[in-house]
Amino acid sequence: MRHKVAGYKLGRTTSHRRSFFRNAVTSLIMEERIETTVPKAKALRPVAEKMITLGKQGDLAARRQAASYLMTKESVVKLFDTIGPRFGDRQGGYLRIVRSGWRKGDGAEKAFIELLGSEQVQEEKKQKRAEARAKRAAETKKAMEEAEAQQQAAKASEGGESKDE
Amino acid sequence: MPNPKRRHSQKRTATRRAHDALKGRSLSECPNCHERKLPHRACPKCGYYKGREVLDIKEAS
């Protein structure tokens, strides 16, 4: 009896669910780590692992099968060229789900799901984010200083006018 | 309609509620920063889980 093993419905219609899975797996392959709710991450796991298995097979039929599911060509290329070979010696269990706290708006428990061995990619991304943040901060600081200088200039000219009167 | 015949005493109410107390969450200790955290979750304080697995935690500035 295979009672109660129907999987996750996620409150979506079949087509909506299929779209969600396709989008999410494509993102996961491109980004190596994505953040969602715990049920979505758990529902995503078997779908994503099947894709990686296709990536490991590496033949043309597998490639076409993956291309018919994934949303972008780049993701297929990445799946077969970098991710497939990376998991060559592993029999499944390519993903890690870590619970990471609660969403503010509705209290849903969030988790990130990531490919194993993506630590280096994550570090690089973190570095990039930090650089972008530093750049933004510098720009804001510059803008603020300029605004302050303008204000002071305006004040000075105002003071001069009042003296004239 | 059936109705209660007698008034409940305060003791009767209190006795019934003796088993209604809530229990606190069971917490574990973060091996990295030694804060108390929920088990099986990344530490919200330092972002560590199983040795690394860093979430981006903003330093207090």
Backbone of each chain as ProteinMPNN parsed JSONL, in Angstrom:
{"seq_chain_A": "MRHKVAGYKLGRTTSHRRSFFRNAVTSLIMEERIETTVPKAKALRPVAEKMITLGKQGDLAARRQAASYLMTKESVVKLFDTIGPRFGDRQGGYLRIVRSGWRKGDGAEKAFIELLGSEQVQEEKKQKRAEARAKRAAETKKAMEEAEAQQQAAKASEGGESKDE", "coords_chain_A": {"N_chain_A": [[0.841, -1.194, 0.0], [0.646, 2.117, -0.94], [-0.122, 4.259, 0.674], [-0.584, 7.64, 1.673], [1.779, 8.758, 0.604], [1.87, 10.801, -1.208], [3.277, 13.11, -1.651], [4.073, 16.643, -1.852], [1.634, 19.208, -2.099], [1.518, 21.913, -1.873], [-0.463, 23.857, -1.963], [-1.177, 24.539, -4.552], [-2.27, 24.493, -7.983], [-1.937, 21.764, -10.336], [-0.505, 22.651, -12.606], [0.543, 25.054, -11.759], [2.152, 24.17, -9.699], [3.986, 22.603, -11.098], [5.22, 24.582, -12.645], [6.364, 26.071, -10.616], [8.236, 24.204, -9.58], [9.902, 23.844, -11.807], [10.931, 26.428, -12.224], [12.196, 26.803, -9.726], [14.102, 24.742, -9.579], [15.714, 25.395, -11.74], [16.71, 27.87, -10.856], [18.066, 26.974, -8.598], [20.109, 25.43, -9.692], [21.515, 27.358, -11.084], [22.192, 29.222, -9.077], [23.196, 27.784, -6.958], [22.525, 27.973, -4.27], [19.421, 28.459, -2.729], [16.864, 30.314, -1.066], [14.035, 29.359, 0.649], [10.769, 28.407, 1.901], [10.493, 25.835, 4.415], [8.771, 23.554, 3.704], [8.69, 23.898, 0.901], [11.362, 23.616, 0.211], [11.758, 20.973, 0.934], [10.013, 19.701, -0.788], [11.209, 20.257, -3.121], [13.54, 18.841, -3.185], [13.546, 15.994, -4.195], [12.934, 16.49, -6.898], [15.049, 18.104, -7.77], [17.192, 16.397, -7.319], [16.745, 14.398, -9.145], [17.177, 15.777, -11.489], [19.921, 16.284, -11.263], [20.871, 13.707, -11.387], [20.281, 13.165, -14.055], [22.107, 14.936, -15.124], [24.458, 13.653, -14.449], [24.342, 11.369, -15.996], [24.72, 12.319, -18.577], [24.492, 11.813, -21.37], [23.12, 12.358, -24.715], [20.35, 11.931, -24.767], [19.657, 12.243, -22.078], [20.375, 14.873, -21.777], [18.531, 16.139, -23.44], [16.205, 15.51, -22.103], [16.568, 16.895, -19.709], [16.685, 19.477, -20.717], [14.103, 19.804, -21.55], [12.813, 20.228, -19.235], [14.113, 22.109, -17.543], [14.347, 25.723, -17.33], [16.091, 27.443, -18.654], [18.667, 27.584, -21.181], [21.26, 27.954, -20.319], [21.267, 26.905, -17.772], [21.023, 24.181, -18.302], [23.441, 23.683, -19.562], [25.193, 24.289, -17.475], [24.407, 22.367, -15.62], [25.182, 19.955, -16.875], [27.886, 20.341, -17.457], [29.318, 21.288, -15.208], [28.019, 20.601, -12.741], [27.133, 17.929, -12.924], [29.594, 16.322, -13.332], [30.776, 17.017, -10.895], [29.389, 15.595, -8.951], [30.026, 13.0, -9.452], [30.967, 10.762, -7.984], [29.069, 10.228, -6.115], [26.254, 8.785, -4.623], [23.444, 9.981, -4.913], [21.73, 12.252, -2.588], [22.532, 14.945, -2.93], [21.984, 17.379, -1.972], [21.582, 19.971, 0.502], [19.631, 20.894, 3.222], [19.046, 23.532, 5.304], [17.618, 24.822, 8.154], [16.715, 28.172, 8.74], [15.515, 30.141, 10.295], [12.7, 32.428, 10.877], [10.21, 33.845, 8.744], [9.425, 37.284, 8.564], [6.91, 38.442, 7.885], [4.8, 36.45, 7.857], [5.545, 34.495, 9.582], [6.446, 32.08, 8.598], [8.523, 29.199, 8.489], [11.786, 29.457, 7.395], [14.217, 28.127, 5.114], [17.413, 27.306, 3.713], [18.27, 25.754, 0.659], [20.83, 23.926, -0.704], [23.382, 23.022, -3.08], [25.643, 20.397, -2.408], [29.061, 21.022, -1.651], [29.155, 23.606, -2.558], [30.393, 25.589, -1.275], [32.541, 27.238, -1.907], [31.537, 28.758, -4.007], [29.541, 30.091, -2.646], [31.077, 31.638, -0.933], [32.367, 33.315, -2.746], [30.173, 34.693, -3.735], [29.355, 35.986, -1.447], [31.477, 37.682, -1.023], [31.196, 39.315, -3.276], [28.73, 40.5, -2.716], [29.429, 41.932, -0.44], [31.257, 43.717, -1.516], [29.585, 45.175, -3.233], [27.954, 46.305, -1.357], [29.728, 47.929, 0.037], [30.4, 49.702, -1.952], [27.933, 50.935, -2.427], [27.568, 52.124, 0.057], [29.659, 53.952, 0.076], [28.873, 55.604, -1.999], [26.479, 56.653, -0.991], [27.465, 58.049, 1.166], [29.018, 59.969, -0.067], [27.034, 61.351, -1.486], [25.581, 62.358, 0.642], [27.457, 64.028, 1.835], [27.783, 65.9, -0.177], [25.22, 67.012, -0.271], [25.153, 68.151, 2.216], [27.135, 70.085, 1.974], [25.986, 71.717, 0.05], [23.8, 72.616, 1.466], [25.046, 74.098, 3.438], [26.215, 76.052, 1.897], [23.933, 77.326, 0.932], [22.909, 78.317, 3.288], [24.889, 80.121, 3.996], [24.67, 82.007, 1.92], [22.13, 82.893, 2.414], [22.443, 84.12, 4.897], [24.066, 86.237, 4.121], [22.281, 87.715, 2.54], [20.387, 88.557, 4.427], [21.904, 90.291, 5.854], [22.29, 92.301, 4.068], [19.827, 93.532, 4.001]], "CA_chain_A": [[0.0, 0.0, 0.0], [1.424, 3.351, -0.923], [-0.955, 5.315, 1.24], [0.032, 8.816, 2.308], [3.087, 9.136, 0.08], [1.559, 11.541, -2.434], [4.154, 14.249, -1.823], [3.602, 17.953, -1.418], [0.809, 19.935, -3.058], [1.898, 23.314, -1.716], [-1.584, 24.77, -2.179], [-1.152, 25.006, -5.931], [-2.804, 23.564, -8.972], [-0.867, 20.949, -10.919], [0.335, 23.419, -13.526], [1.243, 26.034, -10.937], [3.19, 23.442, -8.968], [5.019, 22.228, -12.073], [5.961, 25.798, -12.969], [7.196, 26.407, -9.462], [9.368, 23.287, -9.503], [10.83, 24.105, -12.907], [11.624, 27.677, -11.918], [13.041, 26.685, -8.546], [15.255, 23.891, -9.875], [16.587, 26.189, -12.603], [17.419, 28.826, -9.996], [18.983, 26.25, -7.706], [21.279, 25.03, -10.468], [22.295, 28.545, -11.427], [22.667, 29.968, -7.902], [23.758, 26.803, -6.017], [21.798, 28.01, -3.0], [18.256, 29.334, -2.745], [16.2, 30.38, 0.227], [12.578, 29.235, 0.545], [10.218, 27.852, 3.127], [10.913, 24.452, 4.636], [8.049, 22.593, 2.866], [9.082, 24.026, -0.507], [12.692, 23.029, 0.073], [11.629, 19.52, 1.004], [9.346, 19.237, -1.998], [12.129, 20.494, -4.231], [14.69, 17.945, -3.128], [13.559, 14.897, -5.164], [12.948, 17.013, -8.266], [16.4, 18.564, -8.085], [18.13, 15.277, -7.36], [16.54, 13.698, -10.416], [17.859, 16.577, -12.512], [21.363, 16.074, -11.153], [21.12, 12.369, -11.914], [20.342, 13.328, -15.511], [23.364, 15.598, -15.416], [25.532, 12.69, -14.318], [24.297, 10.438, -17.133], [25.539, 13.072, -19.525], [24.333, 11.542, -22.803], [22.251, 13.292, -25.428], [18.96, 11.73, -24.352], [19.513, 12.874, -20.762], [20.478, 16.31, -21.988], [17.256, 16.612, -23.981], [15.207, 15.397, -21.033], [16.788, 18.015, -18.788], [16.349, 20.722, -21.42], [12.653, 19.935, -21.636], [12.28, 20.576, -17.915], [14.716, 23.351, -17.049], [13.8, 26.893, -17.997], [17.058, 28.155, -19.487], [19.726, 26.772, -21.79], [22.48, 28.073, -19.516], [21.19, 25.982, -16.64], [21.317, 22.836, -18.802], [24.884, 23.618, -19.783], [25.86, 24.223, -16.183], [24.082, 21.076, -15.007], [25.925, 18.863, -17.482], [29.32, 20.588, -17.55], [29.995, 21.449, -13.921], [27.393, 19.948, -11.595], [27.145, 16.474, -13.145], [30.896, 15.753, -12.987], [31.097, 17.248, -9.496], [28.771, 14.578, -8.097], [30.256, 11.719, -10.109], [31.223, 9.637, -7.091], [28.108, 10.282, -5.012], [24.999, 8.106, -4.966], [22.307, 10.71, -4.36], [22.033, 13.103, -1.445], [23.367, 16.03, -3.444], [21.476, 18.662, -1.488], [21.563, 20.179, 1.938], [18.594, 21.829, 3.645], [19.305, 24.02, 6.661], [16.602, 25.766, 8.628], [17.453, 29.408, 8.997], [14.77, 31.175, 11.001], [11.317, 32.624, 10.496], [9.927, 35.016, 7.926], [8.806, 38.278, 9.412], [5.527, 38.751, 7.556], [3.789, 35.441, 8.178], [6.07, 33.519, 10.528], [6.782, 30.796, 7.976], [9.906, 28.828, 8.744], [12.57, 29.487, 6.17], [15.389, 27.277, 5.046], [18.005, 27.346, 2.389], [18.614, 24.465, 0.077], [22.017, 24.202, -1.51], [24.127, 21.878, -3.582], [26.827, 20.125, -1.614], [30.298, 21.466, -2.29], [29.005, 24.922, -3.169], [30.88, 26.544, -0.283], [33.403, 28.22, -2.545], [30.655, 29.66, -4.752], [28.868, 30.951, -1.673], [32.06, 32.61, -0.442], [32.545, 34.312, -3.797], [28.964, 35.523, -3.774], [29.36, 36.815, -0.262], [32.465, 38.703, -1.299], [30.589, 40.234, -4.241], [27.702, 41.275, -2.018], [30.107, 42.863, 0.462], [31.812, 44.776, -2.351], [28.474, 46.012, -3.689], [27.477, 47.047, -0.202], [30.726, 48.961, 0.324], [30.271, 50.696, -3.014], [26.696, 51.69, -2.159], [27.788, 52.948, 1.25], [30.528, 55.059, -0.32], [28.067, 56.533, -2.801], [25.546, 57.352, -0.097], [28.238, 58.971, 1.979], [29.389, 61.052, -0.962], [25.829, 62.137, -1.752], [25.228, 63.071, 1.868], [28.411, 65.111, 2.02], [27.456, 66.923, -1.163], [23.987, 67.671, 0.161], [25.491, 68.978, 3.374], [27.897, 71.222, 1.46], [25.007, 72.597, -0.592], [22.991, 73.252, 2.518], [25.848, 75.126, 4.096], [26.36, 77.151, 0.94], [22.643, 78.031, 0.918], [22.811, 79.043, 4.559], [25.828, 81.238, 3.935], [24.126, 83.044, 1.042], [20.964, 83.452, 3.119], [22.975, 85.017, 5.917], [24.538, 87.437, 3.429], [21.123, 88.511, 2.104], [19.748, 89.206, 5.565], [22.759, 91.399, 6.255], [22.057, 93.395, 3.119], [18.596, 94.251, 4.34]], "C_chain_A": [[0.873, 1.24, 0.0], [0.535, 4.509, -0.448], [-0.093, 6.443, 1.794], [1.446, 9.12, 1.831], [2.93, 9.968, -1.194], [2.483, 12.726, -2.658], [3.493, 15.542, -1.405], [2.73, 18.589, -2.497], [1.086, 21.428, -3.024], [0.779, 24.291, -2.05], [-1.662, 25.311, -3.585], [-1.876, 24.014, -6.823], [-1.627, 22.827, -9.599], [0.071, 21.794, -11.779], [1.167, 24.451, -12.764], [2.422, 25.374, -10.219], [4.338, 23.085, -9.91], [5.868, 23.436, -12.447], [6.904, 26.157, -11.834], [8.437, 25.523, -9.408], [10.387, 23.589, -10.584], [11.624, 25.373, -12.628], [12.636, 27.487, -10.793], [14.274, 25.835, -8.84], [16.238, 24.639, -10.766], [17.399, 27.171, -11.768], [18.459, 28.123, -9.138], [20.253, 25.865, -8.449], [22.149, 26.247, -10.769], [22.933, 29.176, -10.191], [23.368, 29.091, -6.871], [23.081, 26.818, -4.656], [20.596, 28.919, -3.169], [17.571, 29.256, -1.388], [14.69, 30.317, 0.008], [12.035, 28.825, 1.9], [10.616, 26.377, 3.222], [10.123, 23.467, 3.763], [8.451, 22.676, 1.397], [10.442, 23.398, -0.728], [12.601, 21.513, 0.058], [10.981, 18.948, -0.243], [10.293, 19.305, -3.185], [13.2, 19.418, -4.331], [14.63, 16.808, -4.159], [13.611, 15.375, -6.613], [14.374, 17.369, -8.667], [17.372, 17.387, -8.193], [17.977, 14.491, -8.652], [17.226, 14.442, -11.553], [19.361, 16.323, -12.481], [21.746, 14.69, -11.659], [21.185, 12.407, -13.439], [21.684, 13.945, -15.901], [24.545, 14.652, -15.331], [25.554, 11.703, -15.478], [25.02, 11.051, -18.322], [25.355, 12.747, -20.999], [23.285, 12.47, -23.411], [20.799, 13.161, -24.988], [18.703, 12.416, -23.02], [19.511, 14.385, -20.911], [19.154, 16.87, -22.517], [16.167, 16.572, -22.932], [15.328, 16.573, -20.064], [16.358, 19.331, -19.434], [14.846, 20.921, -21.519], [12.041, 20.326, -20.299], [12.811, 21.913, -17.432], [14.314, 24.53, -17.931], [14.801, 27.58, -18.925], [18.102, 27.192, -20.042], [20.973, 26.793, -20.914], [22.462, 27.08, -18.367], [21.476, 24.551, -17.092], [22.819, 22.67, -18.982], [25.616, 23.473, -18.463], [25.644, 22.865, -15.52], [24.982, 19.979, -15.559], [27.435, 19.088, -17.433], [29.994, 20.703, -16.194], [29.359, 20.624, -12.81], [27.421, 18.431, -11.724], [28.478, 15.848, -12.742], [31.248, 15.899, -11.508], [30.563, 16.147, -8.595], [28.988, 13.17, -8.635], [30.358, 10.544, -9.153], [30.215, 9.566, -5.953], [26.791, 9.655, -5.452], [23.824, 8.838, -4.353], [22.707, 11.505, -3.136], [22.918, 14.258, -1.845], [23.034, 17.357, -2.789], [21.515, 18.724, 0.027], [20.473, 21.204, 2.235], [18.906, 22.248, 5.074], [18.252, 25.045, 7.035], [17.287, 27.029, 9.124], [16.609, 30.501, 9.637], [13.376, 31.374, 10.428], [11.142, 33.898, 9.695], [9.123, 36.001, 8.745], [7.307, 38.414, 9.161], [4.519, 37.741, 8.048], [4.314, 34.362, 9.105], [6.398, 32.171, 9.936], [8.247, 30.47, 8.249], [10.675, 28.748, 7.432], [13.732, 28.518, 6.272], [16.107, 27.606, 3.763], [18.361, 25.945, 1.957], [19.777, 24.733, -0.848], [22.635, 22.902, -1.982], [25.327, 21.66, -2.676], [28.06, 20.613, -2.376], [30.173, 22.81, -2.96], [29.593, 25.995, -2.262], [31.693, 27.646, -0.945], [32.558, 29.25, -3.293], [29.981, 30.627, -3.799], [29.819, 32.031, -1.172], [32.239, 33.726, -1.46], [31.364, 35.274, -3.843], [28.957, 36.5, -2.612], [30.302, 37.994, -0.463], [31.863, 39.777, -2.211], [29.569, 41.125, -3.549], [28.349, 42.329, -1.137], [30.681, 44.031, -0.332], [30.719, 45.739, -2.786], [27.992, 46.904, -2.554], [28.436, 48.211, 0.091], [30.607, 50.09, -0.693], [29.057, 51.584, -2.75], [26.915, 52.647, -0.993], [28.626, 54.167, 0.899], [29.737, 56.102, -1.093], [27.132, 57.347, -1.92], [26.268, 58.417, 0.706], [28.585, 60.217, 1.172], [28.187, 61.975, -1.183], [25.463, 62.972, -0.54], [26.151, 64.263, 2.097], [28.117, 66.269, 1.073], [26.238, 67.731, -0.722], [24.278, 68.63, 1.312], [26.21, 70.251, 2.929], [26.956, 72.239, 0.817], [24.212, 73.372, 0.44], [23.749, 74.398, 3.168], [26.027, 76.335, 3.195], [25.089, 78.005, 0.929], [22.507, 78.899, 2.171], [23.672, 80.313, 4.519], [25.257, 82.37, 3.091], [22.912, 83.717, 1.694], [21.409, 84.496, 4.136], [23.41, 86.337, 5.283], [23.378, 88.343, 3.043], [20.514, 89.265, 3.275], [20.582, 90.399, 6.051], [22.51, 92.632, 5.362], [20.833, 94.208, 3.492], [18.852, 95.097, 5.53]], "O_chain_A": [[1.747, 1.388, 0.855], [0.457, 5.567, -1.073], [0.996, 6.209, 2.319], [2.238, 9.687, 2.584], [3.729, 9.868, -2.125], [2.483, 13.301, -3.747], [2.486, 15.544, -0.697], [3.056, 18.513, -3.682], [0.909, 22.124, -4.024], [1.051, 25.443, -2.387], [-2.156, 26.417, -3.8], [-2.069, 22.853, -6.464], [-0.471, 23.211, -9.42], [1.292, 21.666, -11.689], [2.333, 24.688, -13.08], [3.52, 25.925, -10.14], [5.51, 23.244, -9.567], [7.09, 23.333, -12.555], [8.069, 26.495, -12.045], [9.55, 26.014, -9.217], [11.59, 23.594, -10.327], [12.846, 25.393, -12.778], [13.777, 27.942, -10.882], [15.374, 26.17, -8.4], [17.451, 24.538, -10.58], [18.612, 27.298, -11.94], [19.58, 28.604, -8.972], [21.351, 25.963, -7.9], [23.377, 26.169, -10.714], [24.082, 29.615, -10.243], [24.065, 29.607, -5.997], [23.058, 25.803, -3.96], [20.723, 30.027, -3.691], [17.686, 28.265, -0.666], [14.131, 31.127, -0.733], [12.734, 28.884, 2.912], [11.022, 25.762, 2.235], [10.738, 22.61, 3.129], [8.543, 21.652, 0.719], [10.663, 22.725, -1.735], [13.277, 20.848, -0.726], [11.336, 17.863, -0.705], [10.193, 18.519, -4.127], [13.703, 19.12, -5.414], [15.572, 16.658, -4.936], [14.25, 14.747, -7.457], [14.85, 16.999, -9.741], [18.26, 17.379, -9.046], [18.955, 13.977, -9.194], [17.784, 13.83, -12.464], [19.998, 16.167, -13.523], [22.795, 14.509, -12.276], [22.04, 11.76, -14.045], [22.312, 13.535, -16.877], [25.529, 14.818, -16.052], [26.617, 11.249, -15.902], [25.822, 10.395, -18.988], [26.02, 13.366, -21.829], [22.651, 13.26, -22.711], [20.096, 14.162, -24.851], [17.685, 13.082, -22.836], [18.742, 15.087, -20.254], [18.712, 17.938, -22.096], [15.318, 17.46, -22.86], [14.33, 17.166, -19.656], [15.75, 20.185, -18.79], [14.362, 22.052, -21.566], [10.874, 20.714, -20.239], [12.047, 22.756, -16.963], [13.988, 24.367, -19.106], [14.398, 28.234, -19.886], [18.383, 26.142, -19.464], [21.662, 25.782, -20.777], [23.485, 26.488, -18.021], [22.101, 23.786, -16.357], [23.394, 21.65, -18.603], [26.531, 22.66, -18.327], [26.563, 22.287, -14.939], [25.492, 19.158, -14.797], [28.194, 18.121, -17.372], [31.131, 20.26, -16.037], [30.071, 20.009, -12.015], [27.7, 17.726, -10.754], [28.506, 14.943, -11.908], [31.919, 15.044, -10.929], [31.191, 15.795, -7.596], [28.229, 12.253, -8.317], [29.892, 9.448, -9.465], [30.471, 8.92, -4.938], [26.278, 9.961, -6.528], [23.257, 8.369, -3.367], [23.853, 11.454, -2.69], [23.928, 14.534, -1.197], [23.72, 18.353, -3.02], [21.485, 17.713, 0.728], [20.395, 22.247, 1.587], [19.017, 21.399, 5.959], [18.028, 26.016, 6.313], [18.296, 26.975, 9.828], [16.953, 31.678, 9.534], [12.921, 30.591, 9.594], [11.824, 34.897, 9.925], [8.25, 35.615, 9.522], [6.521, 38.492, 10.105], [3.486, 38.118, 8.601], [3.6, 33.4, 9.391], [6.609, 31.208, 10.673], [9.103, 31.355, 8.241], [10.269, 28.066, 6.491], [14.166, 28.143, 7.361], [15.503, 28.124, 2.823], [18.702, 25.08, 2.763], [19.733, 25.644, -1.675], [22.45, 21.841, -1.387], [25.957, 22.617, -2.226], [28.079, 20.611, -3.606], [30.975, 23.147, -3.832], [29.326, 27.182, -2.453], [31.567, 28.822, -0.606], [32.819, 30.451, -3.227], [29.856, 31.818, -4.085], [29.431, 33.188, -1.006], [32.262, 34.908, -1.117], [31.526, 36.487, -3.97], [28.607, 37.671, -2.759], [29.985, 39.136, -0.129], [31.996, 40.975, -1.96], [29.538, 42.338, -3.757], [27.895, 43.472, -1.082], [30.612, 45.182, 0.099], [30.888, 46.957, -2.722], [27.67, 48.076, -2.746], [28.003, 49.332, 0.359], [30.698, 51.269, -0.351], [29.134, 52.809, -2.834], [26.513, 53.81, -1.035], [28.35, 55.276, 1.357], [29.892, 57.305, -0.887], [27.006, 58.562, -2.075], [25.769, 59.525, 0.904], [28.467, 61.347, 1.645], [28.293, 63.197, -1.085], [25.085, 64.137, -0.663], [25.717, 65.346, 2.49], [28.186, 67.44, 1.446], [26.226, 68.96, -0.788], [23.747, 69.738, 1.385], [25.939, 71.343, 3.428], [27.098, 73.447, 1.004], [23.982, 74.576, 0.324], [23.219, 75.481, 3.415], [25.997, 77.48, 3.646], [25.15, 79.234, 0.918], [22.056, 80.044, 2.117], [23.26, 81.395, 4.936], [25.335, 83.539, 3.47], [22.693, 84.92, 1.555], [20.847, 85.588, 4.23], [23.161, 87.412, 5.827], [23.452, 89.563, 3.187], [20.168, 90.44, 3.162], [20.051, 91.375, 6.582], [22.515, 93.782, 5.801], [20.807, 95.426, 3.317], [17.953, 95.796, 5.997]]}, "seq_chain_B": "MPNPKRRHSQKRTATRRAHDALKGRSLSECPNCHERKLPHRACPKCGYYKGREVLDIKEAS", "coords_chain_B": {"N_chain_B": [[-34.088, 22.43, 29.211], [-30.987, 20.992, 30.315], [-29.221, 22.08, 33.153], [-26.383, 23.325, 35.068], [-26.332, 22.188, 38.409], [-25.083, 23.07, 40.669], [-22.856, 25.652, 41.721], [-19.489, 25.869, 40.489], [-16.664, 25.422, 42.531], [-13.831, 27.552, 43.219], [-11.633, 26.031, 43.725], [-12.13, 23.675, 42.383], [-11.982, 24.464, 39.716], [-9.311, 25.328, 39.648], [-8.017, 22.923, 40.227], [-8.634, 21.396, 38.004], [-7.211, 22.765, 36.108], [-4.651, 22.233, 36.779], [-3.032, 20.638, 35.248], [-2.587, 21.993, 32.932], [-0.424, 23.538, 32.284], [1.988, 25.252, 30.203], [4.862, 24.1, 28.456], [8.296, 25.025, 28.226], [10.259, 25.705, 25.207], [12.525, 23.219, 24.154], [15.871, 23.833, 24.247], [19.063, 23.962, 22.621], [22.643, 24.172, 22.953], [24.573, 26.468, 21.156], [27.411, 25.378, 19.515], [29.32, 27.097, 18.638], [29.011, 29.868, 19.466], [27.959, 29.58, 21.923], [25.461, 30.477, 22.622], [21.999, 29.994, 23.537], [20.093, 28.019, 21.436], [17.589, 26.981, 18.998], [17.308, 23.49, 18.404], [18.646, 21.765, 15.524], [18.702, 23.849, 13.755], [20.143, 26.648, 12.036], [22.249, 28.798, 13.904], [20.785, 31.704, 15.097], [22.22, 33.767, 16.109], [25.033, 33.674, 15.572], [25.083, 32.532, 13.109], [26.027, 30.013, 12.496], [26.067, 26.54, 11.646], [26.555, 23.187, 12.252], [29.399, 23.53, 12.343], [30.145, 25.233, 10.141], [28.595, 26.802, 7.527], [27.555, 29.428, 7.139], [25.253, 31.932, 7.756], [24.48, 35.16, 6.504], [25.257, 37.362, 8.846], [24.583, 40.422, 10.219], [26.968, 42.537, 11.63], [26.717, 44.255, 14.703], [26.362, 47.666, 14.338]], "CA_chain_B": [[-32.642, 22.271, 29.002], [-30.245, 20.69, 31.532], [-28.364, 23.163, 33.617], [-25.623, 22.939, 36.25], [-27.12, 22.298, 39.631], [-24.315, 23.786, 41.689], [-21.756, 26.499, 41.288], [-18.154, 25.302, 40.646], [-15.789, 26.163, 43.448], [-12.547, 27.961, 42.64], [-10.682, 24.939, 43.84], [-12.41, 22.696, 41.327], [-11.4, 25.039, 38.49], [-7.848, 25.316, 39.746], [-7.551, 21.543, 40.173], [-8.71, 20.95, 36.603], [-6.172, 23.428, 35.316], [-3.319, 21.917, 37.305], [-2.225, 19.94, 34.227], [-2.648, 22.754, 31.68], [0.722, 24.445, 32.142], [2.783, 25.132, 28.986], [6.272, 23.778, 28.677], [9.202, 25.815, 27.403], [10.92, 24.996, 24.108], [13.802, 22.648, 24.553], [16.903, 24.522, 23.481], [20.397, 23.38, 22.701], [23.663, 25.213, 23.003], [25.351, 26.628, 19.927], [28.8, 25.042, 19.824], [30.235, 28.168, 18.208], [28.968, 31.085, 20.284], [27.429, 29.187, 23.229], [24.109, 30.98, 22.887], [20.978, 28.955, 23.477], [19.415, 28.093, 20.141], [16.724, 25.853, 18.722], [18.079, 22.425, 17.785], [18.501, 21.461, 14.093], [18.574, 25.086, 12.985], [21.325, 27.505, 12.089], [22.191, 29.694, 15.057], [20.425, 33.044, 14.65], [23.151, 34.737, 16.669], [26.31, 33.697, 14.877], [24.91, 32.027, 11.748], [26.72, 28.756, 12.28], [25.394, 25.271, 11.843], [27.478, 22.09, 11.953], [30.78, 23.921, 12.118], [30.286, 26.408, 9.274], [27.221, 27.036, 7.09], [27.335, 30.751, 7.683], [24.277, 32.883, 7.243], [25.013, 36.507, 6.607], [24.777, 38.043, 10.042], [25.124, 41.78, 10.276], [27.589, 42.923, 12.888], [26.074, 45.437, 15.269], [27.165, 48.834, 13.976]], "C_chain_B": [[-31.953, 21.942, 30.312], [-29.305, 21.827, 31.89], [-27.532, 22.694, 34.793], [-26.426, 23.162, 37.512], [-26.42, 23.18, 40.65], [-23.224, 24.626, 41.03], [-20.452, 25.741, 41.473], [-17.377, 26.102, 41.667], [-14.517, 26.566, 42.703], [-11.555, 26.823, 42.67], [-10.868, 23.94, 42.697], [-11.802, 23.173, 40.005], [-9.879, 24.923, 38.508], [-7.306, 23.899, 39.625], [-7.562, 21.027, 38.737], [-7.548, 21.511, 35.811], [-4.753, 23.08, 35.766], [-2.436, 21.288, 36.237], [-2.119, 20.734, 32.931], [-1.417, 23.608, 31.418], [1.465, 24.196, 30.834], [4.22, 24.817, 29.352], [7.118, 24.652, 27.78], [9.776, 25.001, 26.266], [12.202, 24.39, 24.649], [14.871, 23.231, 23.647], [18.222, 23.773, 23.616], [21.415, 24.509, 22.684], [24.405, 25.262, 21.678], [26.81, 26.332, 20.219], [29.773, 26.15, 19.459], [30.222, 29.365, 19.161], [28.347, 30.836, 21.648], [26.154, 29.916, 23.625], [23.167, 29.785, 22.949], [20.239, 29.106, 22.161], [18.499, 26.901, 19.978], [17.536, 24.76, 18.039], [17.729, 22.241, 16.3], [18.291, 22.712, 13.247], [19.881, 25.865, 13.076], [21.16, 28.489, 13.235], [21.86, 31.103, 14.594], [21.415, 34.097, 15.117], [24.424, 34.823, 15.835], [26.223, 33.116, 13.473], [25.58, 30.705, 11.47], [25.792, 27.571, 12.422], [26.353, 24.182, 11.417], [28.861, 22.605, 11.562], [30.99, 25.104, 11.201], [28.886, 26.831, 8.852], [26.787, 28.415, 7.557], [26.166, 31.432, 6.983], [24.936, 34.249, 7.328], [24.429, 37.174, 7.834], [25.42, 39.415, 10.082], [25.751, 42.014, 11.638], [26.875, 44.161, 13.401], [26.945, 46.654, 14.979], [26.491, 50.104, 14.467]], "O_chain_B": [[-32.282, 22.54, 31.336], [-28.684, 22.445, 31.025], [-27.928, 21.746, 35.47], [-27.105, 24.176, 37.672], [-27.055, 23.93, 41.392], [-22.752, 24.329, 39.933], [-20.283, 25.044, 42.474], [-17.429, 27.332, 41.666], [-14.178, 25.979, 41.675], [-10.738, 26.666, 41.763], [-9.903, 23.432, 42.127], [-11.191, 22.395, 39.272], [-9.251, 24.49, 37.542], [-6.267, 23.679, 39.002], [-6.649, 20.325, 38.302], [-6.972, 20.837, 34.958], [-3.776, 23.572, 35.202], [-1.212, 21.393, 36.312], [-1.619, 20.218, 31.932], [-1.373, 24.332, 30.424], [1.566, 23.05, 30.394], [4.721, 25.211, 30.405], [6.696, 24.989, 26.674], [9.794, 23.771, 26.319], [12.876, 24.977, 25.496], [14.783, 23.132, 22.423], [18.46, 23.056, 24.587], [21.074, 25.664, 22.427], [24.815, 24.231, 21.144], [27.399, 26.972, 21.091], [30.918, 26.151, 19.912], [31.272, 29.824, 19.61], [28.216, 31.761, 22.449], [25.8, 29.974, 24.803], [23.496, 28.698, 22.474], [19.807, 30.205, 21.812], [18.604, 25.923, 20.717], [18.369, 25.058, 17.183], [16.609, 22.545, 15.888], [17.757, 22.632, 12.141], [20.623, 25.76, 14.052], [20.054, 28.959, 13.502], [22.588, 31.656, 13.77], [21.444, 35.203, 14.578], [24.844, 35.911, 15.44], [27.19, 33.196, 12.716], [25.692, 30.307, 10.311], [24.85, 27.592, 13.215], [26.912, 24.248, 10.322], [29.429, 22.165, 10.563], [31.897, 25.906, 11.426], [28.066, 27.184, 9.7], [25.794, 28.565, 8.269], [26.114, 31.491, 5.754], [25.843, 34.463, 8.132], [23.246, 37.514, 7.862], [26.64, 39.552, 9.992], [25.146, 41.728, 12.672], [26.473, 45.02, 12.616], [28.125, 46.676, 15.329], [27.013, 51.2, 14.26]]}, "name": "protein", "num_of_chains": 2, "seq": "MRHKVAGYKLGRTTSHRRSFFRNAVTSLIMEERIETTVPKAKALRPVAEKMITLGKQGDLAARRQAASYLMTKESVVKLFDTIGPRFGDRQGGYLRIVRSGWRKGDGAEKAFIELLGSEQVQEEKKQKRAEARAKRAAETKKAMEEAEAQQQAAKASEGGESKDEMPNPKRRHSQKRTATRRAHDALKGRSLSECPNCHERKLPHRACPKCGYYKGREVLDIKEAS"}
